[in-house]
Amino acid sequence: MATFGIHAMVLVSDWDNVLAERAIRAVADIGYDVIEIPLFDPIRVDLKRTRELLERHSVTPTVSLGLTAETDISSDDVAVSRAGALRL
């Protein structure tokens, strides 16, 4: 059976406990199986709360993390690519 997902940014503008609940509940209500969670600042994501919400609503997560020009792992500049590897 095919699974369908949506990026959280289609539904919310950031990821905190309030917006996580809104996004995950909406994904489940719409009927999607997967939500892609943007990790703009991975340190501030409440993983325990996010996991509880995902389990409650039977939604599977994926995550994404965008890199900046200063953390581009494909850069020829070793310092920049190293910074990207550290970020990831």
N, C-alpha and C positions, 0 to 999 in steps of 0.2 A: 504494500500500500504506500502510495506517495505521501510524503510529509510536506507541509507548507509552512513557511516562516516569513517574518517581517522584521525589519530593522526598527528598534525602539524609537529612533528619531522621527519616524513617521507619526508617532503617537505622542511623544513627549520631547521636551527640549533639553533635558539633562537626566542624570540618574542619581536620585537620592531616595530615601525610603518612601516618601509620598508619591513621587513620580514613578518609582519602580512598581508600586502597588497598582497605580492607575494603568500603566502600560501592560503589565502582566495580566491583570484582570481583563483588559480590553482584548488582548490577544486571545485569551481563552474564550471570551464571549463571542468574538468574531469567528472562531473555529480554527485558528492557526495552531500548529503544533510546536513551532519554534520561534523564539525571539532572539534577535541578535542584540546583545547589550554592548553599548560603546563604553570603553574604559578610558575616559578622558583623564581621570585621575584615579588610578587603581587603588591607591592607598586609602582613599576616602569611601570606597564602596563598602557597604555593610553586607559582607558576604553571607553571614548567618541569616539575616533578614531576607535577602534576595533569594537564598536557597529555600527558606520557608515558604515564600510566596510562590516560587516555581513549583514546589511540590504540592502545595494546596490547590493550585490551578492546573496541575498536570501539563506544564509547559516545559519544553526542553530548551536550555540556553545554548547559545554560541556567543562568543565575544569578539570584539574587534578593537584594535588599538591603532590609531593613525599616527604616523611618524611625521615630524616636521623636517624642514630642510637641514636643520642642525642635527637630526637623528636619522638621516637617510642611510639605511644599511647598504644601499647600492652605490654610495658615494665612493669616488676614487680617493677622497681624503680619509686616511686611516682613522684620524681622530673622530671624524663625523660618523663613519660606519661603526666604530667602536662604541660611540655614544648611543647609537641606535640599538646595538646588541645589548647594551646595558639596560636600556629602556624596556626592551622586550623581555 
